[in-house]
Amino acid sequence: MAITAGRPPKAPDGPLNEPPVFASTFHAGGPVAYGRDGNPTWTAFEDALGALEGGSALAFASGMGAITAVLETLPVGALVVAAEQSYSITRVFLEERAAAGRFRLRLVDIGDTTAVSVALDGAALLWTETVTNPLNVVADLPALAAAAKLVGATSVCDATFSTPYVLRPLDHGIDIVVHSATKFLSGHSDVVLGAVVTADPARCEAVRRMRSHYGAIAGPMEVWLALRGLRTLGVRMDRAMANALDLATRLSTHAMIERVRYPGLPNDRWHDRATALMRRGFGAMVSFDVVGGAGAAEALCTSTDLIVHATSLGGIESTIERRRRWPGESRSTPENLVRMSVGCEAVEDLWADLDHALTIARRIAGA
Ligand SMILES: Cc1ncc(COP(=O)(O)O)c(C=O)c1O
């Protein structure tokens, strides 16, 4: 499906894939008319992602463009219940807008389904991630979706970490999926893009209006690159997830590692839930706490060579960073937590690089 969805109709000498269409203005009489409302390159990407997620997709200029458009559909003063461990900028945005009176906000421990259900009393919207960034907490999506439905709240799930190759939130009762398509969907660290997917036509139309009115629209070139990347999603994910499980297993017995947070490990707190929800693997994001505190964790990140010291994630190249280096990161993220986005390199090369950097970190930390 990732390879074929969103192709133009077969026609002699027609292209296999929709090329980037650079146009602000279209001849009158069609459904698009103007480049802030539609573009054939968007449609190709949206058809492909919609087919993969099981709904209708809308492309956005960035993941944050997608996230804020969904939140903007809420009435003023609506109660949002959101995972405290969410992507830091999502949480900071919610906190800032709540302080400004736009929403009311209840932050919750999303792993604790009972506590979330209680917090949902009076809520208009539940915000979760499939697997939280960066603690790798796995949310019980079917139970959370049911609890939200019970109180009439819209359930929204950021599925950036898992992708539809691993987990389709709409299948579990979630109303709206959002993506930073910048990450695994595009897969090559060369594009910033977002998406919203829902199977509910009214919700889709409400978000589409936000896109047209606020104007967080995707460039045709970015969408074309994203669709090109999406074509290999399965191949990349298979390789990256196998690498991630291998590295997580090796890290879990390394003397410099206090704790590995990866739901694919049998002794991980979220392994059973992840096994019930995920297919094909457990994602390619591995977080771990380094012996020796923030200094040792920082030393590790600056000592790798093949593994790139950089933020962001989901590329074919592995990246690593200490998340608390960012001021907006949650205090529930340990200072010594390192988040690694595992890519598609040869796993022995990755391990050699990691092991060498851990040796340097040990020396620096005096551990
Ligand atoms: C889980 C998650 N959601 C959303 C975003 C925001 O996406 P973007 O950077 O494309 O705006 C990020 C970015 O890192 C993320 O990790």
Ligand as a Chemical Component Dictionary entry (heavy atoms), coordinates in Angstrom:
data_LIG
# 
_chem_comp.id                   LIG 
_chem_comp.type                 NON-POLYMER 
_chem_comp.pdbx_formal_charge   0 
_chem_comp.three_letter_code    LIG 
# 
loop_
_chem_comp_atom.comp_id 
_chem_comp_atom.atom_id 
_chem_comp_atom.alt_atom_id 
_chem_comp_atom.type_symbol 
_chem_comp_atom.charge 
_chem_comp_atom.model_Cartn_x 
_chem_comp_atom.model_Cartn_y 
_chem_comp_atom.model_Cartn_z 
_chem_comp_atom.pdbx_ordinal 
LIG C1 C1 C 0 6.165 13.254 18.830 1  
LIG C2 C2 C 0 6.303 14.545 18.091 2  
LIG N1 N1 N 0 5.199 15.202 17.722 3  
LIG C3 C3 C 0 5.268 16.379 17.053 4  
LIG C4 C4 C 0 6.483 16.965 16.763 5  
LIG C5 C5 C 0 6.501 18.290 16.040 6  
LIG O1 O1 O 0 6.714 18.078 14.685 7  
LIG P1 P1 P 0 7.421 19.130 13.718 8  
LIG O2 O2 O 0 8.821 19.328 14.218 9  
LIG O3 O3 O 0 7.343 18.489 12.371 10 
LIG O4 O4 O 0 6.646 20.399 13.804 11 
LIG C6 C6 C 0 7.659 16.317 17.118 12 
LIG C7 C7 C 0 8.957 16.915 16.787 13 
LIG O5 O5 O 0 9.997 16.471 17.233 14 
LIG C8 C8 C 0 7.568 15.074 17.810 15 
LIG O6 O6 O 0 8.662 14.402 18.199 16 
# 
loop_
_chem_comp_bond.comp_id 
_chem_comp_bond.atom_id_1 
_chem_comp_bond.atom_id_2 
_chem_comp_bond.value_order 
_chem_comp_bond.pdbx_ordinal 
LIG C1 C2 SING 1  
LIG C2 N1 SING 2  
LIG C2 C8 DOUB 3  
LIG N1 C3 DOUB 4  
LIG C3 C4 SING 5  
LIG C4 C5 SING 6  
LIG C4 C6 DOUB 7  
LIG C5 O1 SING 8  
LIG O1 P1 SING 9  
LIG P1 O2 DOUB 10 
LIG P1 O3 SING 11 
LIG P1 O4 SING 12 
LIG C6 C7 SING 13 
LIG C6 C8 SING 14 
LIG C7 O5 DOUB 15 
LIG C8 O6 SING 16 
# 
